[in-house]
Amino acid sequence: MQIGRARIPGLSSWRHLYSFLGTPLVARTDVEQTTDRLLEEALRASRMGVLVLPWLGEDGPVAAALLAALERRGRRPSLHRSFERAVIHRPALADGAGALISSRHRRDLGRLSRRLAEALGGPLELRDESGSGAGVDEFMSLEASGWKGERGTAIGSRPAHARFFRELCDGFRATGRLQMLAFGTAERTVSYQCNLLSGDAVFRFKIAFDESFAHYRPGLQLEVRMLDQFRDEMRQSWVDSCADPDSPLFKNFWPERRPIGSYVLAASRAVGWTIDHGAPRIASLNRR
């Protein structure tokens, strides 16, 4: 496993390029017993008695139960990275998403919305295309048409990633937990947003927009309409932006934050001390 630039032998929960949260999946009906068993078995299976939990949502019941289980064993976790990510809970949208924007930016966005409708030759609308796979393919095409396609980082740029995205969307659609939103006119879509629904949360997974209309802020316009739809039509209680903590849009627009940390849990005090004191030193030497 990797902590900063230092490698430490042990077990780690799995994350990948499209994984924006590392919290283990635990049934809510038995969180305490399950997390206690998870910790016990993972520390026993690890050669060094070390378990790494990257990108653990610190504000949830799984994190609380894991850290409590460790404390009952007379151990404390090592926090090796922590950051905050933008979220919104339903009460923050009581006056609509537009209320989260300054009056000047709200006027600008309204003007850009009118200009976009004129450029597209029709009224703007937000459509839900979650019911078929066509929206998934159109999302990937739109994303690949911009700078991500030029750099080869769009989902559709690599066949294996495109298959993964289709399978992911198919699986969430089959259980009624996919939300594929399209914004534009009936004839032309200028931005897409793919959301994944889980319990009482909406995870804002991916967004794509037509860069030829970037001047009109189609991504932000979709964002505002999506949050209003969330407030008025959906049962979930909060939305996770899944965004980089330094993203200007979410720093200025979304009012709330959730803490996310990468933890190292050690079975023995000696190993824990080594990680606390040795890993930073190794990382410093590697940087030098």
N, C-alpha and C positions, 0 to 999 in steps of 0.2 A: 504494500500500500504506500501511497505517496502523501506526505505531510509537507506542504510547501515544496521545497526542493530536497527534502530528506526522505529516504525510503526506510520504512519500519516493517519488519515481518509481522503479519497478523491477518485476521479476517476483516473484510470490509463489505458493507452493503453496496449494491450495484447501482451505478449511475452511467449514463451514456449521453451522447450529444443532444438528444431531444428530451432528456430528463431534467426537469427544473425543480425537483424536490426529491430528497433522499429518505424521507420518513418511511420506515417499514410499514407495510400494509398489515393492519391488525383489525380484527372484527371488533366493533365497538361494544359488543355484548360482554366481552371478557378481556378488557385491556390489561388490567394489572397482572392477572395470572399468565397471560400469553407473553407479555413483555418480560416478566420474570424468568419464564422458561427460555425465551429467546436469548436473554443475556447469559443465563447459566450454560446453555448448550454451546453458544458461540464462543464464550471464553474458554470452555473446556476443549472445543475442537481446535482452537487456535494454538499453534505451536508455542507462541510466546505469551499466550493468555491475554491477547489484545484484540479489541473489536473497534473498528473505525466506522463512524456513522457520518458520512459527509452530507451536508445540506439538510440537516434535520430541522424541521419546523419547531422552533423553541416554544411556540405559544400553544401547542396542541396537547391532547391527552397522552399520546404515545411518548413524546419527549418527557413529560412529567413522570409517567410511570417508569420509563427506563432509568431516569436519573434517581428516582426514589428507590428502585431495586438495587442500584449500585450503592446508594447511601446505606441501605440496610446491611450491605456486606462490608461496611466500614471503609468504602472507597469513595473517591471523588473523581469526576470526569476531568479531562484536559480539553479545554476549548482552544482550537488552533486557528479558527477563522470565524468571524461573525459579520453579518451585514444585514441591512434592512431592505425589504422589498415592498413596493407600493401595493396596497389593497384598498378595497372600498367595502364597507358594510352598509346594509340597506338604510339605516337611519341617516347616513351622510347624504343620501340622495332624496331627502324629503322634499326639497324644493326643485328637484330635477338636476340633471347633469350640468345644464347650462349655468346653474348657480355656483358651480365650482370654478368657473372661469371669470376673470375680471370683466367688467362691463365693456371695456375697450376691445378686448379680445372676442367677447361675445358679439359685439357689433361687426367686427371684422369677419368673424366666421359666418354670420348671417349674410353679409355681402358676398363672400366667396361662394356660399351655397347658391345664392341667386345667379351668380355669374356661371357657376358650373352647370346649373340647369339650362341656362341659355346656350352654353357651349355644347351640351349634349342634345339639345333640342327636345327636351321633355321634362316632366316633373320627376324629382328625385324620390327614391323609395328604398326602404330597407326590406329585403326579402330573406326568408329562411329557406335555404336549399339543403337542409339536413337530410331530407327524405330520399335522395338519390346520390349515386356516385358521380354524376355529372359535375356537381359543384366542386368535388375534390379535384378532378382533372383540370377544371377551369382555374381553381386556386393555384395549382402548380404551374399552369401556363402563365398566369399573370405574374407570379413571383419570378419565374425564369425570364420574363421579358425585361427585367430591370437589372440593377447593378449586381444583384446576387447571381443572376444567370451569367453575367459577364465574368464574374470571379469564380464561377463554378461552385458556389455555396448554396444555391437554391436546392430545395428538396428534390426537384425533378432532374437536377443535373447528374445525379447518380442513380442508376436503376435500382440498386438495393434499397436506397433511401426512399425512392418513390414507392416501391413495393411495401415498405414498412408503413409509410403514411397512409396508403390505401387500406392496408389491413387494419391499422389502428382505427381509422375512420369507420370502416365496415363493422368492427367490433363494437365501437361505441354507439353506432347507429342501431345495431341489432338490439341493444339494451335501452334505447331511447335516451342516450346520454351524449349525443353529438349535437353541436350547434354550429352550422355553417351559414354565416350571414353574408349576404351580398348587398352592396350599396351602389346605386347608380340609377339608371333609368331601365325601363322594361327592355330596351334594345341593347344597352351597353352597361357592363359592370366596371366600376373604376376602383373598387376595393373589396377585399374579402377578409373575413375574420373567422378563424376556426377556434371554437371554445369546446372544452371538455368538462362535462358535468360530473361531479362526484359528491354524493351526500348533499350537504347544504352549501357546497362551494361551486363556483364557476371558475375554471382555470382558463385564462386567456392564452391559448397555446401558440397560435401563429397568426400573423396578419400579412397581407400582401396588397399592394396598390399599383395602379397604372401610373408610371412615372411621367408619362406625357401630360398628366393632369396634376402633377405634384404642386403646382402653384395654388391650386384650390384646396389643398389640405384634405384630400379624400379620406386618408386614414383617420385623422382627428374627427372629421364629420361622422364617419362610421362609429367611432368610439363613443361620441356623445349620444348618438341614437341607440347604440347597443345598451348603454347604461340606463337610458330612459326605458327601454324595453324590459331590461332586467327589473327595474323598480315596479313597472306597471303590470307585467305579464308573467313573471317567473316566481317560483316558490323558494329558490335558494336565498340564503341570507347574506352571502358575501362573495366578492370577486377577487381573485388573485391575479395580478397583472402578469406574473411570470417574467417580468422585465428586469433588465440590468438596473442595479441601484443608481447608476449615474445617468440614466435616460432622462433628458431634459423634459420630455412630455410628461412623464409620470412624477417627476420631482415637483413640477409646477401645477399639475392638474389633479392628481389623486391625493387625497388629504391624509390617508392613514398608512401605517407601516406595520409589517410583521417581521420579527427577528428570525433569522435563519443562521444556524451555526454548524460547524464541522467539529465533531467530538471524537476523542479517543478514550475508550474505556479499558482499563487494565485490571487484571485479576489480582495482581499483587502490588503492594506499595513500592517495592523496589523497581518493578517495571514502570510503574506510573512515574516515579521520580526520574528515571532514565529518559522517558519520553519528554517530560516537562523541561528537563535541563539539557538533554542531549540533542533533541530534534532542532531547536532553534540554533544551536551552535553549528550543527551539521549544515543547516540551510545557509547560515551566514558564511561558512567556509566555501560552500558551493557557489554562492553569489560572487565571492571574491575571486 
